[in-house]
Amino acid sequence: MNTKYELIMYWSEVDNAFIVEVPELPGCMADGNTQIEALENVQIIIDQWIETALELGREVPIPKGKLTLA
């Protein structure tokens, strides 16, 4: 499970669900009826996104991260 990518979560009235997008992984997003469900679903999708990219020989972005330790 890869949890180091930036996640953006919001409520979608159209979908009647929480949406989580992963900006660093184009097209990578998931939804859920609750915030927890959406986060659990997006972790699965991140892993699948990375697995597919590797199978296709595509580059997997390194998480940018906002915090650095000295």
N, CA, C and O atoms as CSV, one atom per row, in Angstrom:
chain,resi,resn,atom,element,x,y,z
A,1,MET,N,N,0.847,-1.179,0.000
A,1,MET,CA,C,0.000,0.000,0.000
A,1,MET,C,C,0.888,1.237,0.000
A,1,MET,O,O,1.805,1.347,0.814
A,2,ASN,N,N,0.622,2.154,-0.899
A,2,ASN,CA,C,1.428,3.350,-1.029
A,2,ASN,C,C,0.614,4.560,-0.578
A,2,ASN,O,O,-0.375,4.923,-1.214
A,3,THR,N,N,1.032,5.175,0.513
A,3,THR,CA,C,0.246,6.277,1.070
A,3,THR,C,C,0.978,7.606,1.022
A,3,THR,O,O,0.565,8.550,1.696
A,4,LYS,N,N,2.042,7.712,0.255
A,4,LYS,CA,C,2.855,8.924,0.280
A,4,LYS,C,C,2.443,9.966,-0.751
A,4,LYS,O,O,2.978,11.074,-0.752
A,5,TYR,N,N,1.520,9.637,-1.610
A,5,TYR,CA,C,1.082,10.601,-2.616
A,5,TYR,C,C,0.068,11.571,-2.021
A,5,TYR,O,O,-0.697,11.230,-1.119
A,6,GLU,N,N,0.088,12.785,-2.553
A,6,GLU,CA,C,-0.893,13.787,-2.135
A,6,GLU,C,C,-2.288,13.325,-2.544
A,6,GLU,O,O,-2.492,12.833,-3.654
A,7,LEU,N,N,-3.233,13.490,-1.641
A,7,LEU,CA,C,-4.624,13.127,-1.911
A,7,LEU,C,C,-5.502,14.360,-1.747
A,7,LEU,O,O,-5.311,15.156,-0.827
A,8,ILE,N,N,-6.453,14.506,-2.641
A,8,ILE,CA,C,-7.432,15.588,-2.540
A,8,ILE,C,C,-8.803,14.933,-2.446
A,8,ILE,O,O,-9.213,14.184,-3.333
A,9,MET,N,N,-9.510,15.230,-1.346
A,9,MET,CA,C,-10.834,14.647,-1.136
A,9,MET,C,C,-11.889,15.752,-1.140
A,9,MET,O,O,-11.683,16.837,-0.597
A,10,TYR,N,N,-13.008,15.447,-1.761
A,10,TYR,CA,C,-14.132,16.387,-1.755
A,10,TYR,C,C,-15.438,15.624,-1.912
A,10,TYR,O,O,-15.456,14.474,-2.352
A,11,TRP,N,N,-16.525,16.281,-1.546
A,11,TRP,CA,C,-17.860,15.709,-1.698
A,11,TRP,C,C,-18.403,16.089,-3.063
A,11,TRP,O,O,-18.341,17.253,-3.459
A,12,SER,N,N,-18.932,15.116,-3.778
A,12,SER,CA,C,-19.545,15.362,-5.078
A,12,SER,C,C,-21.054,15.205,-4.969
A,12,SER,O,O,-21.558,14.109,-4.724
A,13,GLU,N,N,-21.773,16.312,-5.154
A,13,GLU,CA,C,-23.238,16.257,-5.157
A,13,GLU,C,C,-23.742,15.421,-6.337
A,13,GLU,O,O,-24.730,14.696,-6.221
A,14,VAL,N,N,-23.049,15.534,-7.470
A,14,VAL,CA,C,-23.448,14.803,-8.676
A,14,VAL,C,C,-23.372,13.300,-8.445
A,14,VAL,O,O,-24.288,12.561,-8.804
A,15,ASP,N,N,-22.268,12.852,-7.840
A,15,ASP,CA,C,-22.066,11.416,-7.603
A,15,ASP,C,C,-22.638,10.955,-6.268
A,15,ASP,O,O,-22.750,9.756,-6.014
A,16,ASN,N,N,-22.999,11.915,-5.416
A,16,ASN,CA,C,-23.484,11.607,-4.070
A,16,ASN,C,C,-22.480,10.715,-3.330
A,16,ASN,O,O,-22.838,9.714,-2.710
A,17,ALA,N,N,-21.203,11.123,-3.422
A,17,ALA,CA,C,-20.126,10.331,-2.829
A,17,ALA,C,C,-18.923,11.228,-2.565
A,17,ALA,O,O,-18.801,12.318,-3.124
A,18,PHE,N,N,-18.036,10.738,-1.695
A,18,PHE,CA,C,-16.751,11.391,-1.509
A,18,PHE,C,C,-15.829,10.940,-2.629
A,18,PHE,O,O,-15.780,9.756,-2.963
A,19,ILE,N,N,-15.104,11.875,-3.204
A,19,ILE,CA,C,-14.165,11.595,-4.285
A,19,ILE,C,C,-12.760,11.887,-3.763
A,19,ILE,O,O,-12.538,12.884,-3.077
A,20,VAL,N,N,-11.814,11.005,-4.094
A,20,VAL,CA,C,-10.416,11.237,-3.759
A,20,VAL,C,C,-9.618,11.187,-5.052
A,20,VAL,O,O,-9.674,10.201,-5.788
A,21,GLU,N,N,-8.879,12.249,-5.323
A,21,GLU,CA,C,-8.018,12.327,-6.497
A,21,GLU,C,C,-6.562,12.282,-6.060
A,21,GLU,O,O,-6.213,12.742,-4.973
A,22,VAL,N,N,-5.713,11.722,-6.923
A,22,VAL,CA,C,-4.272,11.647,-6.682
A,22,VAL,C,C,-3.609,12.444,-7.812
A,22,VAL,O,O,-3.320,11.889,-8.873
A,23,PRO,N,N,-3.367,13.743,-7.590
A,23,PRO,CA,C,-2.889,14.608,-8.664
A,23,PRO,C,C,-1.586,14.146,-9.338
A,23,PRO,O,O,-1.384,14.387,-10.528
A,24,GLU,N,N,-0.716,13.491,-8.582
A,24,GLU,CA,C,0.575,13.073,-9.145
A,24,GLU,C,C,0.462,11.852,-10.053
A,24,GLU,O,O,1.396,11.543,-10.793
A,25,LEU,N,N,-0.670,11.158,-10.004
A,25,LEU,CA,C,-0.897,9.978,-10.841
A,25,LEU,C,C,-2.096,10.265,-11.747
A,25,LEU,O,O,-3.240,10.090,-11.326
A,26,PRO,N,N,-1.853,10.696,-12.968
A,26,PRO,CA,C,-2.933,11.113,-13.863
A,26,PRO,C,C,-4.057,10.073,-13.976
A,26,PRO,O,O,-3.821,8.895,-14.244
A,27,GLY,N,N,-5.281,10.554,-13.762
A,27,GLY,CA,C,-6.450,9.701,-13.885
A,27,GLY,C,C,-6.718,8.821,-12.682
A,27,GLY,O,O,-7.684,8.059,-12.681
A,28,CYS,N,N,-5.885,8.909,-11.663
A,28,CYS,CA,C,-6.022,8.063,-10.481
A,28,CYS,C,C,-6.993,8.720,-9.501
A,28,CYS,O,O,-6.714,9.786,-8.951
A,29,MET,N,N,-8.140,8.064,-9.293
A,29,MET,CA,C,-9.141,8.590,-8.380
A,29,MET,C,C,-10.066,7.458,-7.959
A,29,MET,O,O,-10.151,6.424,-8.622
A,30,ALA,N,N,-10.754,7.672,-6.848
A,30,ALA,CA,C,-11.709,6.685,-6.345
A,30,ALA,C,C,-12.808,7.415,-5.602
A,30,ALA,O,O,-12.713,8.614,-5.337
A,31,ASP,N,N,-13.848,6.677,-5.272
A,31,ASP,CA,C,-14.946,7.279,-4.520
A,31,ASP,C,C,-15.377,6.346,-3.404
A,31,ASP,O,O,-14.903,5.215,-3.295
A,32,GLY,N,N,-16.286,6.844,-2.577
A,32,GLY,CA,C,-16.827,6.050,-1.487
A,32,GLY,C,C,-17.988,6.768,-0.845
A,32,GLY,O,O,-18.134,7.984,-0.974
A,33,ASN,N,N,-18.811,6.008,-0.153
A,33,ASN,CA,C,-19.964,6.595,0.538
A,33,ASN,C,C,-19.547,7.373,1.776
A,33,ASN,O,O,-20.265,8.272,2.213
A,34,THR,N,N,-18.393,7.036,2.348
A,34,THR,CA,C,-17.849,7.752,3.499
A,34,THR,C,C,-16.417,8.171,3.171
A,34,THR,O,O,-15.823,7.692,2.205
A,35,GLN,N,N,-15.873,9.070,3.989
A,35,GLN,CA,C,-14.488,9.483,3.780
A,35,GLN,C,C,-13.535,8.297,3.937
A,35,GLN,O,O,-12.600,8.138,3.153
A,36,ILE,N,N,-13.775,7.474,4.943
A,36,ILE,CA,C,-12.925,6.303,5.181
A,36,ILE,C,C,-12.985,5.350,4.002
A,36,ILE,O,O,-11.951,4.864,3.544
A,37,GLU,N,N,-14.177,5.080,3.508
A,37,GLU,CA,C,-14.332,4.179,2.360
A,37,GLU,C,C,-13.612,4.728,1.134
A,37,GLU,O,O,-12.956,3.978,0.412
A,38,ALA,N,N,-13.729,6.021,0.896
A,38,ALA,CA,C,-13.056,6.632,-0.248
A,38,ALA,C,C,-11.540,6.501,-0.119
A,38,ALA,O,O,-10.858,6.208,-1.101
A,39,LEU,N,N,-11.007,6.716,1.087
A,39,LEU,CA,C,-9.559,6.571,1.307
A,39,LEU,C,C,-9.101,5.128,1.132
A,39,LEU,O,O,-8.045,4.879,0.550
A,40,GLU,N,N,-9.881,4.180,1.630
A,40,GLU,CA,C,-9.538,2.766,1.455
A,40,GLU,C,C,-9.553,2.403,-0.030
A,40,GLU,O,O,-8.662,1.703,-0.511
A,41,ASN,N,N,-10.555,2.878,-0.744
A,41,ASN,CA,C,-10.658,2.572,-2.176
A,41,ASN,C,C,-9.513,3.184,-2.968
A,41,ASN,O,O,-8.990,2.549,-3.884
A,42,VAL,N,N,-9.116,4.404,-2.631
A,42,VAL,CA,C,-8.063,5.051,-3.408
A,42,VAL,C,C,-6.716,4.352,-3.189
A,42,VAL,O,O,-5.880,4.341,-4.093
A,43,GLN,N,N,-6.494,3.773,-2.013
A,43,GLN,CA,C,-5.246,3.038,-1.791
A,43,GLN,C,C,-5.159,1.838,-2.735
A,43,GLN,O,O,-4.090,1.536,-3.264
A,44,ILE,N,N,-6.270,1.167,-2.939
A,44,ILE,CA,C,-6.313,0.045,-3.877
A,44,ILE,C,C,-6.019,0.533,-5.286
A,44,ILE,O,O,-5.253,-0.092,-6.020
A,45,ILE,N,N,-6.630,1.651,-5.661
A,45,ILE,CA,C,-6.457,2.197,-7.013
A,45,ILE,C,C,-5.026,2.681,-7.233
A,45,ILE,O,O,-4.487,2.515,-8.327
A,46,ILE,N,N,-4.401,3.277,-6.214
A,46,ILE,CA,C,-2.999,3.701,-6.334
A,46,ILE,C,C,-2.125,2.489,-6.626
A,46,ILE,O,O,-1.293,2.524,-7.532
A,47,ASP,N,N,-2.311,1.422,-5.863
A,47,ASP,CA,C,-1.512,0.206,-6.074
A,47,ASP,C,C,-1.725,-0.345,-7.485
A,47,ASP,O,O,-0.768,-0.760,-8.140
A,48,GLN,N,N,-2.974,-0.351,-7.953
A,48,GLN,CA,C,-3.268,-0.843,-9.302
A,48,GLN,C,C,-2.678,0.077,-10.365
A,48,GLN,O,O,-2.183,-0.395,-11.388
A,49,TRP,N,N,-2.727,1.384,-10.129
A,49,TRP,CA,C,-2.160,2.350,-11.073
A,49,TRP,C,C,-0.673,2.084,-11.238
A,49,TRP,O,O,-0.165,2.012,-12.357
A,50,ILE,N,N,0.023,1.939,-10.112
A,50,ILE,CA,C,1.470,1.711,-10.140
A,50,ILE,C,C,1.787,0.375,-10.809
A,50,ILE,O,O,2.690,0.303,-11.643
A,51,GLU,N,N,1.063,-0.670,-10.458
A,51,GLU,CA,C,1.276,-1.991,-11.048
A,51,GLU,C,C,1.102,-1.948,-12.565
A,51,GLU,O,O,1.911,-2.512,-13.303
A,52,THR,N,N,0.055,-1.285,-13.024
A,52,THR,CA,C,-0.206,-1.176,-14.463
A,52,THR,C,C,0.892,-0.379,-15.164
A,52,THR,O,O,1.362,-0.770,-16.232
A,53,ALA,N,N,1.296,0.728,-14.567
A,53,ALA,CA,C,2.358,1.545,-15.162
A,53,ALA,C,C,3.635,0.728,-15.314
A,53,ALA,O,O,4.288,0.790,-16.355
A,54,LEU,N,N,3.993,-0.025,-14.302
A,54,LEU,CA,C,5.207,-0.846,-14.364
A,54,LEU,C,C,5.090,-1.933,-15.436
A,54,LEU,O,O,6.048,-2.199,-16.161
A,55,GLU,N,N,3.921,-2.554,-15.534
A,55,GLU,CA,C,3.701,-3.579,-16.558
A,55,GLU,C,C,3.835,-3.008,-17.963
A,55,GLU,O,O,4.295,-3.693,-18.877
A,56,LEU,N,N,3.432,-1.752,-18.133
A,56,LEU,CA,C,3.502,-1.106,-19.451
A,56,LEU,C,C,4.838,-0.417,-19.704
A,56,LEU,O,O,5.045,0.181,-20.760
A,57,GLY,N,N,5.746,-0.503,-18.729
A,57,GLY,CA,C,7.056,0.124,-18.879
A,57,GLY,C,C,7.030,1.636,-18.747
A,57,GLY,O,O,7.919,2.324,-19.247
A,58,ARG,N,N,6.017,2.148,-18.077
A,58,ARG,CA,C,5.906,3.600,-17.893
A,58,ARG,C,C,6.527,4.015,-16.567
A,58,ARG,O,O,6.638,3.224,-15.630
A,59,GLU,N,N,6.922,5.267,-16.519
A,59,GLU,CA,C,7.534,5.810,-15.314
A,59,GLU,C,C,6.485,6.026,-14.223
A,59,GLU,O,O,5.379,6.503,-14.481
A,60,VAL,N,N,6.862,5.663,-13.006
A,60,VAL,CA,C,5.989,5.907,-11.849
A,60,VAL,C,C,6.557,7.117,-11.119
A,60,VAL,O,O,7.699,7.076,-10.662
A,61,PRO,N,N,5.779,8.195,-11.001
A,61,PRO,CA,C,6.279,9.400,-10.323
A,61,PRO,C,C,6.658,9.119,-8.871
A,61,PRO,O,O,5.981,8.365,-8.172
A,62,ILE,N,N,7.733,9.728,-8.442
A,62,ILE,CA,C,8.131,9.675,-7.041
A,62,ILE,C,C,7.246,10.673,-6.295
A,62,ILE,O,O,7.095,11.812,-6.735
A,63,PRO,N,N,6.652,10.251,-5.158
A,63,PRO,CA,C,5.808,11.194,-4.419
A,63,PRO,C,C,6.600,12.466,-4.065
A,63,PRO,O,O,7.728,12.401,-3.577
A,64,LYS,N,N,5.981,13.606,-4.325
A,64,LYS,CA,C,6.643,14.875,-4.059
A,64,LYS,C,C,6.806,15.126,-2.575
A,64,LYS,O,O,7.867,15.562,-2.127
A,65,GLY,N,N,5.772,14.858,-1.817
A,65,GLY,CA,C,5.828,15.094,-0.378
A,65,GLY,C,C,5.984,16.567,-0.053
A,65,GLY,O,O,6.609,17.310,-0.810
A,66,LYS,N,N,5.441,16.978,1.030
A,66,LYS,CA,C,5.517,18.382,1.445
A,66,LYS,C,C,6.405,18.556,2.662
A,66,LYS,O,O,6.875,19.664,2.921
A,67,LEU,N,N,6.647,17.496,3.412
A,67,LEU,CA,C,7.456,17.585,4.616
A,67,LEU,C,C,8.826,16.968,4.380
A,67,LEU,O,O,8.946,15.946,3.705
A,68,THR,N,N,9.832,17.574,4.923
A,68,THR,CA,C,11.173,17.012,4.857
A,68,THR,C,C,11.728,16.964,6.257
A,68,THR,O,O,11.478,17.855,7.070
A,69,LEU,N,N,12.470,15.938,6.531
A,69,LEU,CA,C,13.094,15.798,7.840
A,69,LEU,C,C,14.550,16.209,7.741
A,69,LEU,O,O,15.247,15.817,6.805
A,70,ALA,N,N,15.010,16.993,8.697
A,70,ALA,CA,C,16.386,17.456,8.689
A,70,ALA,C,C,17.296,16.432,9.320
A,70,ALA,O,O,18.505,16.649,9.403
